[in-house]
Amino acid sequence: MDEEDTLDSEHSIQEWADAVAAATSTPAGGAVAALATALAASLVAMVAGLTMHREKYAAVHDHARETLRRAEQLRRDLLDMATLDAAAVAEYMDALSLPQGTEFERTAREAAKRTALIEAARIQLELLHQASEVADLAEAMAGSGLATAIGDAASAGLLAAATGRSAYWSIRSNLKAARWPEEARPLIDSAWVALEQVEASELRVQQLLEDRVG
C-alpha cells in the first residue's frame, strides 16, 4: 500500500495488519483498539442473529433484533473510528515536523501539537464510550442469548473491556502530552465514568462464565 493511501472500512484486515506492522507512526494503538472493538461488535451481532433464528428464544427475539441493529451500527462506526484515529496521529506527526527556528514558529508548533493531541483524546473518548456500549450488549447476549454461543458473547464483552481500558489510558497519555489543557478535566471525568462502566460489565460477564461454564 502506498504511503499516501488512507486506510478505511473498505480495506481488508490483512491491509490494516500490514499497515500497523510497518515501521511508521500510524495507524497505531488507537486504530487497533477501534478495529478490535469493531470485531467485538461483530461477535455481538453474530450471537444476536443466531438467537433470533432459534424458536426456543422467541421471548427474546425482539431484544435480539434490536441488539443486532445496534451492534451493526457500532461495527460500522468503529471501523470509521479506526480511520479517524489514524488521521489524528498523522496530524500530530505533521505538527512535529513544523519549523521551530523562531519563537513564533515554536509557539505555532506547540499549538498545533496540542490541538492534535486533544483531538486524538476526543476520538479515544468516543471509542471508550462505544466500547462500553459493546460490552453492555455483549453482556446482555451472554445472559439471554443462545446458550451455546455464550463463549462468543463473553469474548465480545471481554475484548470490549480491554479496548476500553486501552482508550482510557490513551486519553490520559494524550492529555498529559498536551500539558493538561483546560479541556482536560471534563474529558477525564467522562472517561473515568465510562471506564468504570465497562469494567463493571466485564466483571458481570466473568461471573456469568463462572456460573455457567466454570
QUIWOQUI-V203352 format. One line per field, one symbol per residue. phi: phi as a letter, one per 20 degrees, with the letter a starting at -180 (. if undefined). psi: psi as a letter, one per 40 degrees, with the letter a starting at -180 (. if undefined). burial: # if it has 24 or more other C-alpha atoms within 12 Angstrom, else .. A space follows every 10 residues. Layout:
# QUIWOQUI-V203352
phi: ???
psi: ???
burial: ???
This chain:
# QUIWOQUI-V203352
phi: .ffffdfbfe efgfffffff fffcebfcgf ffffffffff fffgffffff ffedfgdgfd gfffffffgf ffffgfffff ffffffffff ffffffeffb fdffffffff ffffffffff ffffffffff ffffffffgf ffecegffdf ffffgfffff fffffgfgff gffffffeml fgffgfffff fffffgffff fgfffffgfg fddf
psi: hideihhaee iidddddddd eifieiiadd dddddddddd dddddddddd ddehddfdde dddddddddd dddddddddd dddddddddd ddddddeiif didddddddd dddddddddd dddddddddd dddddddddd dddeahdeed dddddddddd dddddddddd dddddddefg ideddddddd dddddddddd dddddddddd ddd.
burial: ......##.. .....#..## ....###### ########## ########## ##.......# #.###.##.# ##.####### ########## ###.##.... ........## .######### ########## ########## #######.## ########## ########## ##.##..#.. ...#..##.# ##.##.###. ##.###.##. ....
